[in-house]
Amino acid sequence: MLGILFVILGSLMGKELLEGILDNKTRENQNQIWILLPGAFGIGMLLMGWGTYLVSGAASAIGAEIPLIYGNLAVMGAAAVFLAVLYTGRIRKGRAVLFHKNRKMIKYKKLFQKEALFFTILALFLIWIMFYVFFIRDGVLYSGFTVYGDYAPHTAMMRSFSLGNNFPTQYPHFGGEDVKYHFMFQFLVGNLEFLGLRLDVAYNLVSVLALLGFLMLLYSLAKRITGSGKTGILTVVFFFFRSALTFFRFVWEHVQAGDLLSTLRDNTEFIGYTVNENWGLWNFNVYLNQRHLAFGLLIISLVIWMYLDWVEAGCGHEEKGLLWIRNKCLTWEAWKCRSVERALAAGLLIGLTAFWNGAAVIGGLLILMGFAVFSDGKLDYLITALVSVLFSVLQSKIFIWGSAVETSFQWGFIVEDKSLGGILWYLLQMSGIFFLGAVFLIFVQKKRSQKAVLISCLFPLIFAFCVSLTPDVTVNHKYIMISYAFLAIFWAEAVTSLMRKKIPVKILAVVLCISLTITGVYDMWIIFRNNGPGHRVSVNLDSELTEWLAENLDHKDLILTPEYSISEVTMSGVMMYLGWPYYAWSAGYDTYGRAEKAREIYTSQDKETVRRLVQQEKITYILFEEGMTFEGEYGVEDTIKAMYPRVYQSEDRRIRIYEIR
């Protein structure tokens, strides 16, 4: 299929570009193939995605009805020609086509076999879990209860490209304005559906490859930082199963109530005692519903890998105290560039990721800021940061009409007691010893470079408790999750170190390991239960309504609907005046203003009021659903029916659509 060809061409392009910015050194006990594979996919999709989007947008601007045809022809054609010329030249010179002869991707064959088995098992699990929560069967889309809410805006955006012409790009749940939410991952999926992949296959394919790629890099980072493959594997385990006091408190309460076993067996809701913890804010469910986060972390991890050279070199000196501060801040050696090319490449990668996942970009830059403190080559970090910000701002200027973010100091995240003691107690409840204990781990690290990385990985956590960039500060949980993912390296090292000791200490290591994962294990059980049969939202993709909307409305139309989440309407990819308000509100749109106007249109019996609001808001269609309410008030169809012609009625007469002429 063309969709698979797109991914393959992009990954091959990404491999060629990545080889130009990675060093040729074969790390001790490292098979660099686990860097090259995810890096190739990430860079390839990043560049192919942007190329397709930009060409398609230009085609739309000059009047193309189906602009993705031209975007894909241009980008896939250019990639195929480039690779054909490159590989033909290599064959003529007697060189290997895929890998340079001087680059050993698989240096340790026995280790590679073990790693390949581990990643194969991991890939199979990810494929299963992705399709478990999101799949299509007999023309019906099924989304699990713990994820469908996030899929509503994401699938609407995907369908706005695969079935529509969303150029210039709008936010489907708040049509007629700019797009404030990072959407390029959804564009990639929509483009793959346009190229022939079924929606669930396209979404799950890139989701699996992105998350698997990030975990390959996380494993490689852990192995490089600690020198232990076991630590790398345990890091991945800790990534899946979060630490918290939640499970222990839950068990204690139900032991006292005498219903522990039945509750553990029958419960289908995430457990939690801190604010919104029962949403699944801190467990693996985040990576199931916010799938573009893994793609952003893949790119960021690749850049972190590149800059570890700087950290390792900068921490190799033995100076302490004021002498260390002087040498790290006040000397030319500390500031001079070590590799301008790699700094520019890193900045380009991060900057181009801004509209794939902005949280990953900010989290990654915060970690690199920490690296810069402990490293030489500070000008390289500055170049990377400036290039990243430049490209991020450029994209924001193109896609967002007003301010991209509204930065404000907001101490305490969502903690109710915002005193220092209250925040520390909150961290202890929601992560157990994970975050507070990480401070202790700083002092037990033997290598200065490990201390530097550990401290740097705390910066996104600190940022989450101090700064708000959106109306809903809850979305800062992504920064905390970013810190969690990378700090897992050091807890994994702590456990594996204890396992090398005598029996009593090994027992302690096992207890520590269980304490760090037991809440996450139960969370995973809830994910299985609450996304299984009887716990799924279904949408008929063969709906006559979906087909009619996709065929009759274009990107210039704006349809007033009830406040739909995921439905036959959203799956058509049309621009809604106001879909489910939370999605748009949390992205920074004025949903309150539109909700009031929409309520008045739906409930008013004054024709002039309805006509004025419809014209003012540039609404072109009104959808009325039998027995509908809007903001708690029942709709009045008579006024709308008397003013505008009905152009659609569903077979069951439940839904009617009126066109504004």
C-alpha positions in Angstrom: 0.0 0.0 0.0 1.0 3.6 -0.6 0.8 4.3 3.2 3.4 1.6 4.0 5.6 2.9 1.1 5.4 6.4 2.6 6.7 5.1 6.0 9.4 3.0 4.4 10.7 5.9 2.2 10.6 8.3 5.1 12.5 5.9 7.3 15.2 5.3 4.7 15.5 9.1 4.2 15.7 9.5 8.0 18.5 6.9 8.2 20.6 8.7 5.7 20.2 12.0 7.4 20.8 10.5 10.9 24.1 8.9 9.9 25.4 12.3 9.0 24.9 13.7 12.5 25.7 10.7 14.7 29.3 10.0 15.5 31.1 6.9 14.3 32.2 5.7 17.7 30.8 2.3 18.7 29.9 2.7 22.4 31.1 0.1 24.8 28.4 -2.7 25.1 26.2 -0.7 22.6 24.6 -1.9 19.4 23.9 1.3 17.6 21.1 -0.2 15.6 18.8 0.6 18.5 19.7 4.3 17.9 19.5 4.2 14.2 16.2 2.4 13.8 14.0 4.7 15.9 16.0 7.8 14.8 15.5 6.9 11.2 11.7 6.6 11.7 11.4 9.7 13.7 13.5 12.0 11.4 11.9 10.4 8.3 8.3 11.0 9.5 9.2 14.5 10.8 10.6 15.6 7.4 8.2 13.7 5.1 5.3 14.8 7.2 6.2 18.5 7.0 7.1 18.2 3.3 3.8 16.7 2.4 1.9 19.2 4.5 3.7 22.2 3.0 3.3 21.1 -0.6 -0.4 20.1 0.0 -1.0 23.5 1.6 0.5 25.3 -1.4 -1.6 23.2 -3.8 -4.8 24.0 -1.8 -3.9 27.7 -1.9 -3.9 27.7 -5.7 -7.2 25.9 -5.9 -6.5 22.1 -5.8 -9.6 20.2 -4.5 -7.6 17.2 -3.3 -4.2 18.8 -2.3 -2.8 15.7 -0.6 -2.4 14.1 -4.1 0.1 16.7 -5.0 1.9 16.7 -1.6 2.4 13.0 -1.7 3.4 12.8 -5.3 6.0 15.5 -4.8 7.5 14.3 -1.5 7.4 10.6 -2.2 8.6 11.1 -5.7 11.5 13.2 -4.5 12.4 10.7 -1.8 12.3 7.8 -4.2 14.5 9.6 -6.8 17.0 10.7 -4.1 17.3 7.1 -2.7 17.6 5.6 -6.1 20.4 7.9 -7.1 22.2 7.4 -3.8 21.9 3.6 -3.7 22.9 3.3 -7.4 26.0 5.3 -6.7 26.9 3.1 -3.8 26.4 -0.1 -5.8 28.7 1.2 -8.5 31.4 2.0 -6.0 31.0 -1.5 -4.5 29.7 -0.2 -1.2 26.9 -1.5 1.0 23.6 0.0 0.2 22.1 0.5 3.7 25.1 0.8 6.0 28.6 2.2 5.6 31.3 -0.3 5.9 33.0 1.6 8.7 29.9 1.7 10.9 29.2 -1.3 13.0 25.5 -1.3 13.8 25.6 -4.7 15.5 28.9 -5.1 17.2 27.8 -7.5 20.0 25.9 -10.3 18.3 24.9 -12.3 21.3 23.7 -9.2 23.1 21.9 -8.2 19.9 19.9 -11.5 19.9 18.8 -10.9 23.5 17.9 -7.3 22.7 16.0 -8.2 19.6 14.0 -10.8 21.5 13.2 -8.2 24.2 12.1 -5.5 21.6 10.1 -8.1 19.7 8.1 -9.0 22.8 7.7 -5.3 23.5 6.5 -4.6 19.9 4.0 -7.5 20.1 2.6 -6.1 23.4 2.3 -2.6 22.0 0.6 -3.8 18.9 -1.9 -5.7 21.0 -2.6 -2.9 23.4 -2.9 -0.2 20.7 -5.5 -2.3 18.8 -7.2 -3.4 22.0 -8.2 0.2 22.8 -8.8 1.4 19.2 -9.9 -0.8 16.3 -12.4 -1.1 13.5 -14.5 -4.2 13.0 -17.3 -4.5 10.3 -17.2 -0.8 9.6 -17.6 0.2 13.3 -14.9 2.1 15.2 -14.4 1.0 18.8 -12.6 3.2 21.4 -12.1 2.1 25.0 -13.6 4.1 27.9 -10.2 5.3 29.2 -9.2 6.8 25.8 -12.1 7.7 23.6 -12.3 11.3 25.1 -8.8 12.2 23.8 -9.4 10.4 20.5 -12.4 12.6 19.7 -10.4 15.7 18.7 -7.5 13.6 17.3 -9.7 11.5 15.0 -11.6 14.6 13.9 -8.3 16.2 12.9 -7.2 13.1 11.1 -10.4 12.9 9.1 -10.2 16.6 8.3 -7.2 15.7 6.2 -8.0 12.2 4.9 -11.6 13.1 3.9 -11.4 16.9 3.6 -9.1 19.8 2.7 -8.1 21.3 6.0 -5.8 24.0 4.5 -5.3 26.5 6.0 -5.6 24.2 9.1 -8.4 24.8 11.6 -9.3 22.9 14.8 -12.4 20.8 14.0 -14.0 21.2 17.4 -13.7 25.0 17.1 -13.8 25.6 13.3 -13.5 29.0 11.6 -10.4 30.0 13.5 -6.7 29.1 13.8 -5.2 25.9 15.1 -3.7 26.3 18.5 -3.2 22.6 19.2 -0.2 20.6 17.8 -1.6 18.6 15.0 1.1 17.2 12.7 1.0 13.7 14.2 -2.7 13.6 13.4 -1.9 15.0 9.9 0.5 12.1 9.4 -2.1 9.6 10.3 -4.8 11.3 8.2 -2.4 11.3 5.2 -1.7 7.5 5.7 -5.4 6.9 5.7 -5.7 9.0 2.5 -2.9 6.8 1.0 -5.0 3.7 1.6 -4.4 2.5 5.2 -7.5 1.9 7.3 -7.8 4.5 10.0 -7.1 2.1 12.9 -4.1 0.6 11.1 -2.7 4.0 10.3 -3.1 5.3 13.8 -1.9 2.2 15.5 1.1 1.7 13.1 2.7 5.1 13.7 1.8 4.9 17.4 3.5 1.6 17.9 6.6 2.7 15.9 6.8 6.0 17.8 6.5 4.4 21.3 8.7 1.4 20.5 11.3 3.8 19.1 11.2 5.9 22.2 11.6 2.9 24.4 14.6 1.7 22.3 16.2 5.0 22.9 15.3 5.1 26.6 16.9 1.6 26.9 20.0 2.8 25.0 20.3 5.9 27.2 20.0 3.8 30.3 22.6 1.4 29.1 25.0 4.2 28.1 24.5 6.2 31.3 24.8 3.2 33.7 26.7 0.7 31.6 24.1 -2.0 32.3 21.7 -3.8 30.0 19.7 -5.1 32.9 19.2 -1.5 34.0 17.9 -0.6 30.5 15.3 -3.4 30.6 14.2 -2.4 34.1 14.0 1.2 33.0 11.4 0.1 30.5 9.5 -1.9 33.1 9.4 1.2 35.4 8.2 3.3 32.5 5.1 1.0 32.1 4.3 0.7 35.8 4.2 3.8 37.9 5.1 4.3 41.5 2.6 5.7 44.0 1.2 5.2 47.5 -2.2 4.9 45.9 -2.4 1.1 45.8 -1.2 0.7 49.4 -3.8 3.1 50.7 -6.5 1.5 48.5 -5.7 -2.0 49.8 -5.6 -0.8 53.5 -9.1 0.9 53.1 -10.7 -2.2 51.6 -9.0 -4.6 54.1 -10.7 -2.6 56.8 -14.0 -2.7 54.8 -13.6 -6.5 54.3 -14.1 -6.4 50.5 -10.6 -6.3 49.2 -10.7 -9.3 46.9 -14.0 -8.5 45.3 -13.1 -4.8 44.8 -9.7 -5.7 43.2 -11.5 -8.1 40.9 -14.6 -6.0 40.0 -13.3 -2.4 40.0 -13.0 -0.8 36.5 -12.0 2.8 37.5 -8.5 4.2 38.1 -7.8 4.6 41.7 -6.5 7.8 43.1 -6.6 10.1 46.1 -4.9 13.2 44.7 -6.6 15.7 42.4 -7.6 14.1 39.0 -5.4 11.0 39.7 -8.4 8.9 38.9 -8.3 10.3 35.3 -5.2 8.1 34.8 -2.9 11.2 34.7 0.1 9.3 35.9 -0.1 5.8 34.3 0.5 4.2 30.9 -3.0 5.3 29.8 -1.4 8.7 29.0 0.6 7.1 26.2 -2.4 5.3 24.9 -4.6 8.5 24.5 -1.8 11.1 23.9 0.1 9.0 21.3 1.8 12.0 19.8 3.7 12.5 23.1 5.7 9.3 22.4 6.7 10.7 19.0 7.9 13.9 20.6 9.9 12.0 23.2 11.5 9.9 20.5 12.9 13.1 18.8 13.9 14.6 22.2 15.7 11.3 23.3 17.6 11.3 20.0 18.9 14.9 20.8 19.7 13.9 24.4 21.7 11.0 23.1 23.7 13.4 20.8 24.4 15.8 23.7 25.5 13.1 26.1 29.0 13.5 24.6 29.1 17.1 25.9 28.0 16.1 29.4 30.4 13.2 29.6 33.3 15.4 28.4 32.3 18.3 30.6 32.0 16.1 33.7 35.3 14.4 33.2 37.3 17.1 35.1 37.9 16.8 38.8 37.5 20.5 39.8 35.2 21.3 42.7 33.6 24.3 44.3 34.5 27.8 43.0 37.1 26.4 40.6 34.5 24.2 39.0 32.0 27.1 38.7 34.8 29.3 37.2 35.8 26.7 34.7 32.2 25.8 33.7 31.0 29.4 33.4 33.8 31.9 33.0 36.2 30.4 30.5 36.3 30.3 26.8 36.8 26.5 26.9 33.4 26.2 28.6 31.6 28.2 25.9 33.3 27.5 22.6 31.5 25.4 20.0 32.4 21.8 19.7 30.2 21.0 16.7 28.1 23.7 15.1 26.6 21.3 12.6 25.3 18.9 15.3 24.0 21.9 17.3 22.1 23.2 14.3 20.8 19.7 13.5 19.6 19.2 17.1 17.9 22.6 17.0 16.2 21.8 13.7 14.9 18.5 15.0 13.5 20.0 18.2 12.0 23.1 16.4 10.3 21.0 13.7 8.7 18.9 16.5 6.8 21.9 18.0 3.5 21.1 16.2 3.9 17.4 16.7 4.1 17.7 20.5 4.9 21.0 22.1 5.2 19.5 25.7 8.0 17.2 24.5 9.8 20.2 23.0 9.6 22.2 26.2 10.5 19.2 28.3 13.4 18.4 26.1 14.8 22.0 26.1 14.5 22.0 29.9 16.6 18.8 30.2 19.2 20.3 27.7 19.3 23.4 29.9 20.4 21.3 32.7 23.0 19.6 30.5 24.4 23.0 29.5 25.1 23.9 33.2 27.4 20.9 33.5 28.9 20.8 30.0 31.5 22.5 28.0 30.4 23.7 24.6 27.6 26.0 26.0 27.4 27.9 22.7 26.2 24.7 21.1 23.4 24.5 23.5 22.6 28.1 22.9 22.5 27.5 19.1 20.2 24.5 19.6 17.9 26.5 21.8 17.8 29.5 19.5 17.1 27.4 16.4 14.4 25.4 18.2 12.7 28.6 19.4 13.0 30.2 16.0 11.3 27.3 14.2 8.7 27.0 17.0 7.8 30.7 16.8 7.7 30.6 13.0 5.2 27.7 13.1 3.2 29.5 15.7 3.0 32.7 13.6 1.8 30.7 10.6 -0.8 28.6 12.4 -1.9 30.8 15.3 -3.5 34.1 14.7 -3.1 35.5 18.3 -0.8 34.6 21.1 0.6 31.0 21.0 0.8 30.6 24.7 -0.2 32.6 27.8 2.7 32.1 30.1 2.0 32.8 33.8 3.6 31.8 37.1 1.4 29.3 38.8 2.9 27.8 41.9 1.8 24.3 43.0 0.4 22.7 39.8 -3.0 21.3 40.8 -2.1 20.7 44.4 -4.8 21.9 46.8 -2.4 22.8 49.6 0.2 24.9 47.8 2.6 25.2 50.8 6.0 23.5 50.4 4.8 20.8 52.8 1.6 20.3 50.9 3.5 19.9 47.6 6.0 17.4 49.1 3.1 15.4 50.5 1.4 15.5 47.1 4.5 14.2 45.4 4.8 11.4 48.0 1.2 10.4 47.5 1.2 10.5 43.7 4.6 8.9 43.1 5.6 7.3 46.3 9.4 7.7 46.9 10.0 8.1 43.2 10.4 11.9 42.9 11.4 12.7 46.5 13.8 9.8 46.6 15.4 10.9 43.3 16.9 13.8 45.2 18.6 11.3 47.5 19.8 9.3 44.5 21.8 12.4 43.3 24.1 12.0 46.3 24.7 8.3 45.7 25.7 8.6 42.1 29.3 7.8 41.6 29.9 9.6 38.3 29.5 13.3 38.0 27.9 12.8 34.5 25.2 10.7 36.1 24.5 13.4 38.7 24.3 15.9 35.9 21.8 13.9 33.9 19.7 13.1 37.0 19.5 16.7 38.1 18.6 17.8 34.5 15.8 15.3 34.3 14.2 17.0 37.3 13.8 20.3 35.5 10.5 19.4 33.6 9.0 18.4 37.0 10.0 21.7 38.6 8.6 23.6 35.5 5.3 21.9 35.9 4.9 23.2 39.5 5.8 26.8 38.6 4.6 27.7 35.1 1.3 27.5 33.2 1.1 27.8 29.4 -2.6 27.0 28.9 -5.9 27.7 30.6 -5.9 24.2 32.1 -2.8 23.8 34.2 -3.6 20.0 34.4 -2.0 19.5 31.1 1.3 20.2 32.8 1.2 16.6 33.9 3.0 15.8 30.6 6.1 17.5 31.9 6.0 15.4 35.0 5.6 12.3 32.9 8.7 13.3 30.9 10.7 13.7 34.1 9.3 10.3 35.3 10.3 8.5 32.1 14.0 9.6 32.2 14.3 9.4 36.0 13.3 5.7 35.8 16.8 5.1 34.6 18.3 5.9 38.0 15.7 3.9 40.0 16.4 1.0 37.7 20.1 1.4 38.4 19.5 1.6 42.2 17.5 -1.7 42.1 20.0 -3.5 39.9 22.9 -2.3 42.1 21.1 -3.7 45.2 20.5 -7.0 43.4 24.3 -7.5 43.1 24.6 -7.5 46.9 24.0 -10.3 49.4 20.7 -12.1 50.0 19.2 -9.6 52.6 20.0 -6.7 50.3 18.5 -8.6 47.3 15.3 -9.0 49.3 15.3 -5.3 49.9 15.8 -4.7 46.1 12.8 -6.9 45.4 10.7 -5.0 47.9 11.8 -1.7 46.4 10.9 -3.0 42.9 7.5 -4.0 44.0 6.9 -0.7 45.7 7.9 1.2 42.6 5.5 -0.8 40.3 2.5 -2.2 42.2 0.3 0.8 41.6 1.2 0.8 38.0 0.5 -2.9 37.7 -3.0 -2.4 39.1 -3.5 0.6 36.7 -2.7 -1.7 33.8 -5.3 -4.1 35.0 -7.8 -1.3 35.0 -6.8 -0.4 31.4 -7.5 -4.0 30.4 -10.8 -4.1 32.1 -12.1 -0.7 31.3 -11.4 -0.9 27.5 -12.7 -4.5 27.0 -16.0 -5.7 25.7 -18.9 -3.6 27.1 -16.5 -0.8 27.9 -16.1 0.7 24.5 -17.6 3.6 22.6 -18.6 2.8 19.0 -19.1 4.9 15.9 -20.5 3.7 12.6 -17.9 4.7 10.0 -20.2 3.6 7.2 -22.8 6.1 8.4 -24.9 7.9 5.8 -24.5 11.1 7.8 -20.7 10.9 7.9 -20.7 10.3 4.1 -23.1 13.2 3.4 -21.2 15.6 5.5 -17.8 14.7 4.0 -19.2 15.0 0.4 -21.2 18.2 0.9 -19.2 20.4 3.3 -15.7 21.7 2.7 -13.1 23.5 4.8 -14.9 26.9 4.2 -18.1 25.6 5.8 -18.9 25.8 9.5 -21.6 23.6 11.0 -23.4 24.3 14.3 -24.0 21.0 16.1 -24.7 19.8 19.6 -21.6 19.5 21.8 -20.4 16.3 20.3 -17.4 14.3 21.5 -16.6 11.4 19.2 -19.5 10.7 16.8 -20.6 10.2 13.2 -20.3 14.0 12.7 -16.7 14.3 14.1 -15.6 11.3 12.0 -16.5 13.2 8.8 -13.8 15.8 9.5 -16.0 18.8 9.1 -15.4 22.1 11.0 -17.8 22.3 13.9 -18.8 25.7 15.4 -18.4 24.1 18.9 -17.8 20.5 19.6 -17.2 19.2 23.1 -16.0 22.4 24.8 -13.2 21.0 27.0 -11.0 20.1 24.1 -11.1 23.6 22.6 -11.1 25.3 26.0 -7.9 23.5 27.2 -6.3 24.5 23.9 -7.0 28.2 24.5 -10.2 28.9 22.6 -13.0 31.1 23.9 -15.6 28.3 24.2 -17.8 30.3 26.7 -18.5 33.0 24.1 -19.4 30.5 21.4 -21.4 28.3 23.8 -23.7 31.3 24.7 -24.2 32.2 21.1 -24.9 28.6 20.1 -27.4 28.2 22.9 -29.2 31.3 21.8 -29.4 30.1 18.2 -30.8 26.7 19.3 -33.3 28.0 21.8 -34.4 31.4 20.5 -37.8 32.0 18.9 -36.8 35.3 17.5 -35.9 35.0 13.8 -33.9 38.2 13.7 -31.8 37.1 16.6 -31.0 33.8 15.0 -30.3 35.4 11.6 -28.0 38.0 13.1 -26.0 35.4 15.1 -25.7 33.0 12.3 -24.4 35.6 9.9 -22.1 37.1 12.5 -20.5 33.7 13.3 -20.3 32.7 9.6 -22.2 29.5 10.3 -23.2 27.8 7.0 -25.1 24.7 8.3 -27.2 23.9 11.4 -27.6 20.3 12.6 -30.6 19.6 14.8 -30.9 16.3 16.7 -34.3 15.1 18.0 -34.7 15.9 21.7 -31.3 17.7 21.9 -30.2 20.0 24.6 -27.5 22.6 24.5 -25.9 23.9 27.7 -28.8 22.3 29.6 -31.7 23.9 27.5 -33.9 22.1 25.0 -33.5 23.1 21.4 -36.3 24.8 19.5 -36.3 23.6 15.9 -39.4 25.6 14.7 -37.5 28.9 14.3 -34.6 27.3 12.3 -37.1 25.2 10.2 -39.1 28.4 9.3 -36.0 30.3 8.2 -33.7 27.8 6.3 -34.2 24.9 3.9 -33.6 21.4 5.2 -30.9 19.7 3.1 -30.5 16.4 5.0 -32.6 14.1 7.1 -31.3 10.8 8.5 -33.2 7.6 7.7 -34.5 7.4 11.3 -35.5 11.1 11.1 -33.4 11.7 14.3 -31.0 14.2 12.7 -31.8 17.1 10.3 -29.5 19.6 8.7 -30.4 23.1 7.5 -28.3 25.1 5.1 -27.8 28.8 5.6 -28.5 30.6 2.3 
